[in-house]
């Protein structure tokens, strides 16, 4: 098979060669409730940046997520011997496993891991970086603030406000506590482990108690959603990496980790809101880049939503 256009996981618009994308590695899910975005596939907590290479994979990839997913795969890989067809039934081994092998093994549907005593397939989905940037810039979130004689009250905030308020969370994480010299080293390590347990949730709860408009803490307060957290890609991957940065005093690394984690959570919440599933996309092998169908569909969606809004407005006007 030659070159073809990839498909964006949010818009289903074609991705052309060389386009910047965010790559979200996926793990096969246990069949779960169709209420959520993850009944079939669950995303890795951290995406990575890449450029579409015109052959179903990426190139010039970068970001924390790339190193983290490769480390996860090397640790949990279900090794496969070469099959009868040496061109497609490729061997997949821990030794020498790298980004090139990641793309190749997924393309040949031979990338699997052993987690929770089960063998699960690994895939990925690409989302146009331009789409992610647009959504992040324009999306407004709402927090319910109560009700008065004028109706329900909400506070609006944006993704940039989450990142600004993240500094307070980092301040809490990077507090250097004096060690009690009378406490044995072994006990100090046990205490450190206990302090880390659900540390992000506990720290965030304390921050929210003092400032309910700290949006980063609000997003972290209840941890990662259960539909994301109980897959082979556990949220503990993020916390373990985060505390390595804390131990090393690397605040910039910790900040970047959390920014990418929030990005994944944002995309997941957007998928939930638009009734989408995480999944590898259709169209592999297609070079079609016709825009007419997308524009017709967007027009149909706008028409339906405008009709629904008009009905609601008429009902509210009649109720006054």
Number of C-alpha atoms within 10 A of each C-alpha: 6 9 14 21 22 31 23 22 24 20 11 15 18 20 24 18 18 14 16 22 24 26 27 27 25 24 24 22 21 15 10 13 11 12 12 20 25 27 18 18 25 29 30 28 27 27 27 21 22 23 23 24 20 19 17 21 22 24 16 11 17 14 16 15 22 21 13 19 22 17 15 16 19 18 12 16 22 19 17 15 10 14 11 9 8 9 9 15 16 19 15 21 16 15 8 9 16 15 17 11 17 22 19 17 21 17 17 12 15 21 24 23 23 16 14 9 7 9 15 19 17 23 24 24 22 29 23 27 18 13 15 16 10 10 15 16 12 10 12 12 12 11 14 10 10 9 10 8 5 6 8 10 13 13 11 11 15 15 20 12 14 19 17 12 16 18 15 15 19 17 11 14 18 16 9 11 6 6 9 9 8 7 9 9 12 9 10 15 11 11 11 11 11 11 11 14 12 14 16 20 18 18 17 24 18 16 21 18 11 10 12 13 17 22 25 24 27 20 16 19 19 15 17 18 12 12 16 22 17 14 20 24 23 16 20 14 15 18 18 12 14 22 17 13 18 18 12 11 13 14 18 11 17 21 18 14 22 20 18 18 19 20 18 19 19 18 16 22 15 16 18 16 11 11 12 18 20 23 23 18 15 12 15 16 14 14 16 11 13 10 10 9 11 13 11 11 11 12 12 12 12 12 12 12 12 12 12 12 12 12 12 12 12 11 11 10 9 8 7 5
